[in-house]
Amino acid sequence: MSSYPAAKRVLDVSVSVVLLVVLAPVFAFLFVAMGVDMLGCSRDRGPWIYRETRISRGREFDLLKFRTLRRSALADMAADSHARMLESDEANLTWAGRRLLKPWYLDELPQLWNVVRGDMSLVGPRPWPPPMVANQVAKGFTYRNEFVAGWTGPVQVRKGVAEPADYTALDVAYVDRCRSANSATLVQGDIALLWRTVRAIARGEGLEF
């Protein structure tokens, strides 16, 4: 994709900055809760912020997350793996990760800074690690190298929905819509997906894989 829709970028920056300001007390609470957890449990000690290499529009960047995994789990993680694969086992999670961060997706909040920086968009296909992107490209799906990755997207809002879905098809349909739709339609669609994301977060299903 040769150009990124300006309307999406305006929405990204304006909403992300507002959320970072409004959610400042939540960030402060989480930093304190994680600190108390680390003081009380040596296995949970480590950095507050976790960085992982992901792909957005064909470019590698450091995805930011509140750390949910214990140091031992991170130390054992294979080079071609990523945190999400380990988070499915609650034994790998810190107390804060298990009780606060994962259920309501609060570990993803630092990615608002990724959005402000331009690494990501608020809405789009979720950023994948390089090996997973390479595997998908080998199957003929190149959109993760062509489009900006999202904080949330059409796949994420389907969590908890009973009927099966073709997640790649959902991502491709969204990207195609961004390529062809006008600015007003793009913004309206992204706002609708963000609202559906809020509803998904409120269900507290982040530990369900």
Secondary structure as UniProt FT lines:
FT   HELIX           6..22
FT   HELIX           24..40
FT   HELIX           42..44
FT   STRAND          49..56
FT   TURN            57..58
FT   STRAND          59..66
FT   HELIX           71..76
FT   TURN            79..80
FT   HELIX           83..87
FT   HELIX           90..92
FT   HELIX           95..96
FT   HELIX           97..101
FT   TURN            102..105
FT   HELIX           106..108
FT   TURN            109..110
FT   HELIX           111..117
FT   STRAND          121..123
FT   HELIX           130..138
FT   TURN            139..140
FT   HELIX           143..145
FT   STRAND          150..152
FT   TURN            154..155
FT   HELIX           156..158
FT   TURN            159..160
FT   HELIX           167..180
FT   HELIX           183..202
FT   TURN            203..204
FT   TURN            206..207
//
